[in-house]
Amino acid sequence: MRRKNMRIVVVGAILIVLAVGFYLFMLSIASKSTDPKALMETVGTVSGVVIGISVAMIIVGFIGKKE
């Protein structure tokens, strides 16, 4: 039987919320940038990587470890 590691799942979910919040925050201030397209490409890449790592953490947390 495997035991789920809910701490990793919760941290993964929090990181997803933070990544989406960061993306939306940067979206609101991108219009003031000298190059908003490049800024949002970078922000999207960073947010995507953080969400990908978070999803991996959630999957690992739900798989758990052997007792």
N, C-alpha and C positions, 0 to 999 in steps of 0.2 A: 504494500500500500504506500502510496506517495502522499506526502504532507505538503499542502500548498503553502507558499510563502507569500502571505498577503501584504507584507511590508513592501516587497518589490512591486507588487501589483498597484498598490496605492501610490508609490513614488512614480511609477510609470504614468499613471493617470494624471497626477499633478503636473508632471513634465509636459504632457500633451496640452493641458489647459494653459500652462505658461507659454508654450510655443505658439499656440493660437492667439493668445493675448499679445505676445510680442509682435506677431505678424500684423494684427489689427492696429496696434499702436503705431507701428512703423508705416502702415498704410495711410494713417491719418496725417502723418507729418512728411510724407514723401513729396507732396506738392511743393514744399519749401526747399527741397534739395535742388542742387544745380543739375543733377542727372538722375531724375526719379526712376527711370527704367533700370539703370544699373543698380541703384539702391535696392529696388524691389526684387531684382534677380538674386542679389546676395542674400537679402532677408528671406526670400522663399527657399533658397538652398539651405540656409541655416535652420529654418523652421522645419523643413522636410527631413533633414538629418536627425534633429532632435525627436521628431515624431516617430521616425523609423526606429531609433534606439529605444524609445518608450514602448513601442509595440513589442519589440523583442523582449524587453524587460517584463512586460505583462504576460507574454507567452511563457517565458521561463518561470515566472512566479506561479502561474496556474499549473504548469507541469509539476513543479515542486521537486522535493528531494526524497530519496528513500529513507525510511525510518530504520 
